[in-house]
Amino acid sequence: MFFILSKIFFYLLMPISFLFYGLVMAVSTQSPRRRKRAVIATLIGLYVMSNGFFVNQVLRMWEYAPRTMGPQEKYDLAVVLTGGIADKKGDQMFFGNSADRILQPLFLYKEGKVKKILISGGSGSVSAQADSASEGRAAAYLLEVAGVPKADIMLEGTSRNTRENAVNTAKLLRGTKQKIVLVTSAYHMRRAVGCFEKVNLKISPYPTDFYASDKLYTLDQLLIPKEYNLYCLYRVVHEMLGYVVYSVLGYA
């Protein structure tokens, strides 16, 4: 129930939803003054939410910063959280927006920084028809094709959210003491770290899949609205809300 309610809650509070609320108010009110104010507020909101400089500042504030491992830094296990990594249909592999989540631990493995890779996560879809383990299997297949032995790949394919990622990973590793590096998207890392620390797993964060960039003061960044910025704002607001909800519930 929490899974479904959380999805509904997030969608109701997304930036684009507030633009929709403004338009609904504009067409439903009988007052010309309120209609005008609703339209103006919606237009201003749309401009701000699609402004590259504003959105990038929000992302820079929220995302974990990139990190580089030291020459002697090594880990027993890289825990990778799924979420748009890859999918496999037949013999063909398709990569999602978050493919960097699996590519970076692959590089770490090849460099000898991690000994094994655990892929944690099932389907985040509310559909009962979703194959909960398909993304994990596709990511594991990618690692195998890249030369990682099956013995060094672990799968946890039942988790549907970050809380379950942490709880189920802790169950898998129960009784073992391993040095763990946690790999997920930079915008998602704050919530992930909180969840894993709550289940007493000591991890070292390794953020990937960055949306934030260096500060740019070009006219394009400062003045021209773009639909891509709305997408980036959706991502970071979703995570901010998720972190607040998880904190209230004691999950992070």
N, C-alpha and C positions, 0 to 999 in steps of 0.2 A: 504493500500500500504506500509506504514511504517513497518508493521508487517512482510510482505513477504520480503521486501528489507533488513531488519535487519537480518533475518535468513540467506539470501544469503551472506551478508557481513561477518557475523560471520564465516560461513563455509569456505569462501575463505581465512580467516586469521587464521585459526586454525593451531596449531603446525604440525599436520600430513599433512596438505595441503602443507606446505613449504617443507617437505620431498618429497612429490610427485612432486613439482615444480623442485626440484633438480634432480630427476630421469628423468623427461621429458627433462631437459636441457642436461643431460648426453647422452641420446639416440638420441637427435635431432641435436646436434652440429657436425660440420664437423671437428673441431679442436681437435686432441688427447689431447692437454694440457688442454683445457677447459673441455673435457670429464672427465679427471682424477681429475681435481679440483672439478667438480660437484659431482663426486662419493665420494671423500674424505669428502667434506663439508656435504654431506647427511649422511654419516656414523658417522661423529662427532656429527652432529645435533641429530641423532637418539640416540646416546649414552648419550648425555647430557640430552635430553628430557625424557629418561627412567631411569635416575639416581635418586635413592631414596633420597639421601642427598640434591641434588639440588632442586628437586621438593618440598620436605618438607620445605625447607627454603623459597621458594616462597609462599607456603601455609601459613606458620607461619607469614609471613609479611602481607598477605592479609586478612586472616580470622579474624573475631572478636573473642576475647578471651572468654572462658567460664565464666559464672557468676552464683553466688548463691544469691537467694533472702534472705533478712534479715527476722528475725522471725516476725516482725510487717509489713512487706511489702505486700500490697494487691492491686489488680487491679479489675476494673469493667469488663474489657473485654480483652481476648487474641485474637488477630488477627493472624490467621494462613494462610500463603501463600502456596498454593498447588504447586506441581511439583514433581511427582514420589512418592507420599504418599501411595496411595493404589488404587485398582480397585476391583470391585465386579462383578462377572459373575455368574448369577443364585444365588445360596445360598452360593457360595464359595468366600472368601475374599483373595485377593492377595496383598502382600505388596511390595512397590517399594524401591529403594535405599534411599529415603528421608523420610521413615516412621517415623523417629525420630521427624520430624516436628509436627506430630499429637500426638505422645506418650508423649512428654514433656509437652505440655499444658494439656493433660489428667492428668498427675501427679500433675501439678499445681492446677487443678480444684479439684482433690481429697484431696489435702492438704489445700484447702480453700484459695489459693493465688489468684485465679480468680473466678469471679462469672458466667461469660458466655464466650462462645467460638464462634468466627466468623471465618468461613472457606471461604477464598477469593481465587477465581481462577477458570477459565474454562480450556479449552483445549489449549495447546501450539502448537498443530499440525497445519501445513498449509493445511491439508486435510479438505475439506468441509464436509466430512463424519463424522468427529470427534464429539462425544457427549460432548458438552462443559461443562456440569455439572456432568458428571459421576464420576470424581475423588472426587469432593466435597461431593456428595451423599455417596460414599463409605466411606470417612473419617467420615462423620456424623453417618453412620451406626455403624462404629467401636466405636464411642463415646457412642452411645445408648446401644450397647451390654455391654460396660464397666460400664453402670449405670448412664450416664449423661442424665437427662431429656430432652426431645425434646424442652421444653420451654427455655432451656439454650444453645441451639445450633442455630446459625444463618448461613445461606448460601448465598454467593454471587458468582454465577456461570458463570458470563459473561466475566470476565477479561481474557485476553490472554497474558498479559505481566505485568511486575512490575509496570509500569506507570499506567495501567488500574486498577491494584490492589488498588493502592493508591487513584485514582480518584473515583472509584466506592465505595470504603469503606467510603470515605469522604461524598459521597452523601447519603449513608445509615445512617450515623451517624449525618447528618446535624441537627443542632438545639439541639443536646445533648452534655453534657459535661461529658466525661467519662475518667477515668484513664486507659490507654491502654498499654498493653505489646505486642510487635510485635515479632512473632515467625517465623523464617525461617532458612535455612541452614547458617552456619557460613560464607561460602564463598560468599553467596548471600546477606548477611545482609547489607553491605556497600551501595549497590545500593538501597535496600529496604528502608533503613533509609532516604537516600536522597530524594526518591520519596515521602514518607509520610510527610516529613518535608516541601516539596514544596507545598503540598496541605493544609498546616497549621494544620496537625494532630500531636499533641504532643504525642510521643510514647517513651517507654522504650524498647530497644532491648534485646531480649532473644535468642541468637544464639543456634542452635542445629546442628546435623548431621555434625560433624567435620571430616575433611580429614587430617589435620595437626596432628603431634604427637610430642613428646619430641625429642630433638636432640639426634641422635644415631651416634656413631662413629665406628660402626662395619664394618667389611669388606663387609658384605652383603649389608649394606646401602650405603657404599662409592663406591663400585666397580661394583657390579653385576646389570646390567640393567634388568628392569622388565616391562612388558606391562601394568601392573596396574598403574605405574607411569605416563605413557602416558595419561591414562584416567584422572588421577588427574590433570595433567597439562592442559588438555583440559578444565576441569571444571573451573579452576582458570583463565586461559587466556580468556575464554568466558566471565567471569564476569568482568575482567579488561576492555575488549573491550566494554562491555555493559555499564559500568560505564562511560567510556570516551564519548561514543555516547550520553548517557543520559545527561551528563554534558553539552555537546556542544548544545544540543537541549533545554536545560533549564528544563529538567525533574527531575534532581537530583542535 
